[in-house]
Amino acid sequence: MEFEAFLRPKDVGLQLSGSVASHLREQIISGKLKSGEFLRIDSIASDLGVSTTPVREGLLLLQSESFVRLLPRRGFVVNSFSKDDLRDIFWAQAIVGAELAARAALKITKEDLAKLQQLDTEHEKAFKAGDERHVQLGYEFHRFLNLAAGSPRLALLLGSLSRQLPNRFYASIEGQVTDTLKYHPIIIDAIRMKDAEAVRSLMFRHIMHGAEHLIQSLERAGTWGPPTEAANAPVAEPETEEVAEPKVPRVARTAAAKSSRKAKPARAARR
């Protein structure tokens, strides 16, 4: 049964209602459950082999996240889920995740930095070896960095945002692993330099790239209708604020100009 495969050992400790919610959330995001479709508690409980209580609790959780709504005397119905909804989930994660990474860059110790480097190395080795552990290692990289920020409430907020997108989606995003292999090393380099702003920008772009990769994957699967040519287009860099070039004081520019004019006769004399 599909749900039995979903309840893997890593889900130990996760409440059954949370597992049911995650399962249904995935069905909605992937388009298997369509907007306007009614969700019958008895039918879902029978399909998943659980009692009706965790199903009802799971649906109430999804209602709090606006994935479903409860119609009086009719039951739960699936809300629409658009590309913009998906981008909004990633954007919220990117904002909080980027801030945590920037804070970690200023607090991380040499020992923690070495551990972060080790996780990245193991992640790359696992991916190249075809080891499925690379997904978990990529997750551990971000988790370790989030905890290193020393901001538990912000990390908790990010955790609640991340639960709106099942972990299995990250593993199935085409191109996401390739992006990870590119971004993680340069994020580590920026952390090593304690350049918090660079870390913030890199992490934001890294997470938002995942949104565009996932949208393209879902478009190819026909989640929002027939596949389109746009689904095969390269993923563009997310927009970021341009950083202005540092202004050189007028006195310095004047001195530099005078120095340049004085240098010209010297070059002519050498000829």
Buried (B, 14 or more C-beta within 10 A) or exposed (E): EEBEEBBEEEBEEEEBBBBBBBBBBBBBBBBEBEEEEEBEBEEBBEBBEBEEEBBBBBBBBBBEBEBBEEEEEEEBBBBEBEBEBBBEBBBBBBBBBBBBBBBBBEEBEEEBBEBBBEBBEBBBEBBEEEBEBBBBBBBBBBBBBBBBBEBEEBBEBBEEBBBBBBBEBBBBBEBBBEBBBEBBBEBBEBBBEEBBEBBBBBBBBBBBBBBBBBBBBBBEBEBBEEBEEEBEEEBEEBEEEEEEEEEEEEEEEEEEEEEEEEEEEEEEEEE
